Amino acid sequence: MTFRAMKPMDGTPFGDEIAEHSQNDVTQMIQKAASVANELAKLSPADHAKLLRTIGVHIESAREQLVATACAETALAEGRIGGEITRTTVQFNRFAELVETGEHLKVAIDKANPDYSPAPRPDIRKLNQPLGVVAIFAASNFPLAFSVAGGDAASAIAAGNAVVAKAHPSHPNTCAIIERCVKGALKECGISENAFSIVQGVSPQITHWLALDPLIQAIGFTGSEIVGRILVDLAASREVPIPVFAEMGSLNPLFITNSAIAERSEALAKGLVDSALMGSGQFCTKPGLVFVPDDAQFMSTIKTYLATLAVAPLLSKSIADRFSSAIAELAKISGVEVLSGTASSQGFGVTPTFFITDWKTAQANPHLLEEHFGPTTVIIKSAQDNFGAIAQSLGGQLTSTIQGTDSDSVAELIAILSQKSGRVIWNGFPTGVAVTAAMTHGGPWPSSSTHTTSVGVDAIYRFMRPVSYQGLPQSALPVALQDANPWKVPQQIN
């Protein structure tokens, strides 16, 4: 069986026919990856960092081809794709900087001590080790930064794992270019190309083949809650369950205070619209739920500004169809005002649509409180005094935002939001995620399946596990645990 990519801009096929991998193909990829995983696991920090940097160099060398291909497959602008390429190479370089130091190994050495209390202590040494083979599932909305060599894959490779990645069928040619880049880097560094492979195809069964293969030791996923739940359930059903690190999207509630409206009403209204429509509303950090005091001028500015705006086509026909269907259903709810932008019928085009209602109506209609992937948001009129109770009732979020002023007393609201989300934002908009050590991109269920981050250098620890070695002779210890410390990694001793 073969399939082709479709251009969102006009709905026409793009690129050559791509062969869909069979179950046997997938099994062989995983087996080959497992057979060479030890090559990555045994790399010195210096050699490991060299590999990560080399991957970045190979991806950068394919920039022109990647921009042309990804733009055609996603309808995203050249600037956006160019930024994703840079972000992808930066991620590999950031991990290289960490790996080169050896700090990620978290070496701890407690030498034998017969006088240790409450009982004599044997020689015990611990470090973080890679898991083996990790399955990565590419996201539809970030064809590079969260795709087959995006943050999930980069952190898995940085941890020392072999990777088998599921290419997204919306941008399969882009994924194929990235695969060639990574394999080229592996070859240049003298490591088997089998340490990284991508699976192509549209069959839902591919998800099962990857998740259930006994050689897969963990799963990294960025996408919808529906597929994330499927992966979590599949991983739990195995004879030997494995962890699933799934980032599954979020409503990203945004609370606007009275004083913020009084100070900067027009800028806030336009900033909100721009954030909700960024990337045609296909960001997992899109503000999908906005709580604001009832202010006629603020609402009028949103309505007037939105009416002037159109968005680029959505990433696929299925995404566009689901969006249009959801919008049509929400528009039927009594007590909901519908605001529309400029329609686009080109390719997988849709109409930006906002909804305004009150908290009582939203509570009575759960669909208003669900994530809708695309250019939409739900604005809920509420007295500021109710923000705390509303926040307490919400589920887990990737982000929560407060737009206020220094005169606002928001400590209690911040405390609640910090329990509900992975990132709390003051006077900003949640769209976009910085690749930095302090970033948390994750949150309580259902925004994520674990309390980890999928962005920043800490993402590496998802794909490692601590192992202790007790009483071993120096010659039998992993290099990083030896007293001679030939890799010069940080060692916490006694």
Summary of the structure (lengths in Angstrom):
residues: 494
radius of gyration: 24.3
end to end distance: 59.2
largest distance: 78.1
contacts: 1758
relative contact order: 0.14
helix: 44%
strand: 20%
